[in-house]
Amino acid sequence: MPAIFEKIDRIKPFYDLTYKVVLFVCKVLLVIDIAITSMAVAGRYIPFIPDPAWSEEVVLTCMSYMAVLSAALAIRRGAHIRMTALDGYMPKWAVKALDIFADVAVLILAFIMITVGWRYATGIGSKGTYVSMPKVSRFWMYFPVPLAGVAMIIFEIEALYNHVKGIFVKEDNR
């Protein structure tokens, strides 16, 4: 059985690259958020710096992208908040089974995020525009949900694979 895991492990660079791309996007969005917010605040107090009307909507949109994409990054790192107080008192097989159950539940949520989020983005989102930017569709405000759903599926598949691999392959604890 471990031979199949060696073959599947060859796609780990894809997961690493996806993680790095999503992390880079979050970093760029954070820099954009800080820059626009700083300009907007300074524009209120310094006369020669403009305070654009669109700043609030763009900052909120960037924040929504960061929030949901960061959730996908947390899946990859196993950094989501979870109840582990009883893990020390439960058998290891039960903890592993509950971890797999939780991962399957998050995978189902990710599929829901893609389907419902896409429906909202193309339905409600495509019909409206930003108030301060009438030429920009509200699609971009709803699009982070299905986008994060795709990233969550990618990272959840990896997490499930690692749990299954942990059942069949015993690693050395040196």
Residue pairs with C-beta under 8 A, 6 or more apart in sequence:
1 168
1 169
2 168
2 169
5 165
5 168
5 169
8 161
8 165
15 76
15 154
15 155
15 158
18 151
18 154
18 155
19 73
19 76
19 155
22 69
22 72
22 73
22 151
23 73
25 65
25 69
26 65
26 66
26 69
26 70
26 73
29 62
29 63
29 65
29 66
30 62
30 66
32 58
32 62
33 59
33 62
33 63
33 66
36 55
36 58
36 59
36 62
37 55
37 59
39 49
39 50
39 51
39 52
39 55
40 51
40 52
40 55
40 56
40 59
42 49
43 49
43 50
43 51
43 52
44 51
52 132
53 132
54 130
54 132
54 133
56 132
57 130
57 131
57 132
57 133
61 140
61 141
61 144
64 141
64 144
65 144
65 147
67 144
68 113
68 144
68 145
68 147
68 148
69 144
69 147
69 148
69 151
71 80
71 148
71 152
72 148
72 151
72 152
72 154
72 155
73 151
73 155
74 80
75 106
75 152
75 155
75 156
75 159
76 155
76 158
76 159
78 159
82 102
87 95
90 98
96 163
96 166
96 167
99 163
100 160
100 163
100 164
103 156
103 159
103 160
103 163
104 160
106 152
106 156
107 152
107 153
107 156
107 157
107 160
109 152
110 149
110 150
110 152
110 153
110 156
111 149
111 153
112 149
113 145
113 146
113 148
113 149
113 152
114 146
114 149
114 150
114 153
115 146
116 145
117 142
117 143
117 144
117 145
117 146
117 149
118 146
120 142
120 145
121 139
121 142
121 143
121 145
121 146
122 139
124 138
124 142
125 137
125 138
125 139
125 140
125 141
125 142
125 143
126 137
126 138
126 139
127 138
128 137
128 138
129 135
129 136
129 137
129 138
130 136
130 138
130 141
